[in-house]
Amino acid sequence: MIIQSGDRPFLHRVHASYPLRVTMDSDVGGEGLTTDRSSHPTINTLNGIEFSHQSLGSSGDPPYTRGIHKNMYLDKLWTMRQYAGFSNAKSTNLRFHELLSKGQSGLSVAFDLPTQLGLDSDSDLAIGEVGKVGVAIDSIHDMRDLFEGIDLSIVSTSMTINAPATSLFALYVAYADEKGVPRNELRGTVQNDILKEYIARGLYIFPPLESIRLTTDLMSWSKENTPLWNTISVSGYHMREAGCTATQEIAFTLSNGLEYIQQAVNVGIDIDDVAPRISFFFGCHNDFFEEVAKFRSARKLWYDLVTERFQPNNPKSTMLRFHTQTAGVTLTAQQPINNSVRVAYQALAAVLGGTQSLHTNSYDEAIGLPTEESALLALRTQQILAHETNIPTTVDPLAGSYLVEELTTKLYDESKKLIESIESNGGAMNCVISGYQQREIHESAWNQLQAIESGETSVVGVNKFSESDESAKFGHIIDPSKSQNQINQLLEMKINRDNFVIQQHLQGIRRAAKNNENLLEIMIEAYKEEVTLGEVNDVLRDVFGTWIAPSGV
């Protein structure tokens, strides 16, 4: 039966993942709802789109629309992984310990701009940016300070780094070796998603083909040495922050994922060795039901695309595992406390959508780096959702909702059509080089900005319910002396180390880069001897060259 609007309301909660058929049951007082596990589907039509509870399948089963695990959060909660990094490594280490002591279950490292561009803190190009939007990492000494007192065999670490991803991962492994942590016990993720840097974020160093070579180097090495490590996190988040729509976020992200798998297969990595270690990273915005549907449709679409194109044998190769971050671009400097409400709703949508990992933004991030108080509230938001709402006790609770199923189908169809357009233009890599995705996002961002300025899109506190006498609020204030200390310590290390050994390591990296040898092991050994991040990437700049985006993009 179909319960129409205006009919008597019923409450229905299902604590299992099997397909459902809603029926009237006269044996429970005549007015109850039961679940029928039989094979007879109830067909519903939503604006011409047919679906049935039978067709939705079960969570844990292909095509994973309802989730990649049978019991979802009944078995294990999502990982609460708060993104943190500022000033120097010692300061960030203190924040890590604070978050872990409050119940955070994984670390997520934010790096400053010089580090993200493969520059040392003493570079002329780094002036004014050291430690500003993340932690500065120059050498093995900084890695020691960053993870002091943290057991890397227990804690899962995510590193948001892309252009110099091989360098930061090599530094991490070098430190783990030093601490005696077996490489095969290291768990975490390195973002390593360079395509979205060309598309939306701009923090790239090398030309696309050379960058992809570094990506596959990391994948190949990790397959043999760190099998628990996720070698790439394909990110839709930054493209969504740049202005793309939910449909574009799905399509551009999954098409990038297909490109990475194809590049890995091209260098001899088996599909079932690379695909299970790929994770994804999405944003979560304010259109609540669209966001829930976005995650559900992305899972199904990834399953269909990978199955059709690569025919893997391992079921995990077709599972879309993803981290979610609430949307930074939706946060406002006006009435910033309102952001805590936005974040809570976005976090709820991510959980209802079946995320495996979640970061909740702090309410003051539109003003500056989060304070300890705001960072703790962001973590508590997740903990209240996990432990007070009872939502995690239900598998895919919105399954069968007319609206959610219609939106899921709509996003699936629109995203698939856009992916097919990208494929017809040579795939994600060729489209990046030509500026295809960049132009699409620019157009979408412009339309969104116009909608806000015209009032068509409401932003409370900005173009609706604004206040004229708002009191100023400030985020975390960085001690400027710490940036100078970072530079001074780096210069002192460079004076006191054995520079003959340094040059030998750098020459080895140059030869490996020129000869297309895997760079990871030689980088690891170089970093153990106090070679710096900037020195390694300067060699790679010299060998690979750099790249400028197409004009007009």
C-alpha positions, 0 to 999 in steps of 0.5 A: 500500500501507499500512505498518502499525505493526509492519511493517518501517520505511521512510525516505522523503524527498521533495525536490519538491512533486508529489503522491505515491503510495507503492509497493513497488519490486522494482527497487531491491533489493525493499525500497525505496520509490519515488514514483509521479507517476501519476494513480492515488491511494492512498486511506487512511481515518483514523477515517472521514476519507478522504484520498489523496496525490493529493487533497493536491495540490502545494505552490504550487497551490490550495488551498495545504494543502502551502504557498504556494510550490512549493519552499518553503524550497528557494528561500528560507528563512523570515524570521528576525524577532526582536521587540525594543523597550525603554526609548528609541529609542536603546537599541532601535536598539543591539539592532537593530544587534546582532541584524542583525549576528548574522544576523537578516533583518528587524526587528520593533518592540515598542512600550511601552503608552503608545505602543500607546494613542496617549499621549505619554510625558509624559501623566499616564496614562503614568506608570510605563509609559514604555519598560517593555514596548517602545520609547517613540515620541513624535515624528519624533525617536524614529523617527530614533533608532530606525532610525539607520544602518539602510537602510529600502530594504533591511530589512523592518520589522514594527511590532506596533501596532494602535489608533494604527497609522495614526500609527506608519505615518505616522511611519515614512513621514515618516522614510523621506521624510526619508532619501530612501527612495522610498515604493514601496521600503518593505517590511514589515508594520504589524499594524493588527488592531484587532478582536483588541484588542477580543477579547483584548488590550484595547489599543483607543482608539476605537469599532469602526466608527471604528477600522475607518475608520482601518484602511481609510484605511491600506489605501487610501493604501498601495495607491497609495503603498507597494505592497510594504507589508503593510497588515494582519497579522491576528493569532491570536497574541494570542487564543491567548495569551488562552486560545483553542484551536487551532480558535478561533485559526483561526476567529477569525483568519480571520473577522476577515480576512474582515471586513477584506476586506469593509470594504475592498471596501465603501469601494471597494478591489478585492479583488485590491488588498487581499487580496494585502497581507494577512498573518496572525500565529499562535502556535505551542504545545506540541501539536506535530502539532496545530500543524503541522496548524493551519497546513496547515488554515488555508491551505486554509480561507482559500483556500476562504473567499476564493474562495467569498465574493469570487471574486478573479482574482489567485491571491495573493488566496487565499494565506494568508501568515503570521508565527509567534511561539512561544508566550509563554504557555507560558513559565514563570518556574520553571526558565526554561532549560526554555523554550529547549527549548519554543521549539525544538520550537515553532519546528520545528512552525512550519517544518514547517507552512510559516511565512513568517516566525518569531520565537523567544521568549527563555527568560527572557521569563516573568521580564522583557524578554530579555537580550542573551544570551537573545535571541541564543540565540533567534535561534541556535535558528532558525539551527540549525534552518535550517542544521543539521537539513536540514529546509528541504530538504524540501517539506511533509515530514509530508504524508501522515502519517495523524495530520497529515492527520487533524488537518488535516481535523479542524481544518478542519471544526471551524474552518469550523463556528465561522466559519459560526456567526460569520457567522450572527451578523452577522460578526466585527465584530457579534460583537465588539460583542456580546462573542461571541468574548470569551466563547468565549475566557474559557471556553476559558482557564478550562478550560485553567487548571483542567486545569493546576491539576488536573494533567491538563495537565502543565507541567514545572517547575510541576506536574511535576518541580518543584524547591523550591530554584530559584535566582532568575533575572532578565531584562533590567533597564531603566535607569529614568533613560532613561524620565525622559530620554525625557520630558524630551526630549519636553518640551524639543521641545514648548517649542522647536518652532513651536506655531502650525504645530503647531496648524494641522496639528492643525486639519487632522487634525480637519477630515479626521477629521470629513469622512471624508477619508483621514488618512495624508498629512496625518498624515505632513506633521504628524509632519514638523513635530514634531507628537506621537503623543499630540497626533494621537490626542487629536484623534481621541479628541475626534472619534471618542470612545472605547469600553468593552467590553460589561459581563460580557465 
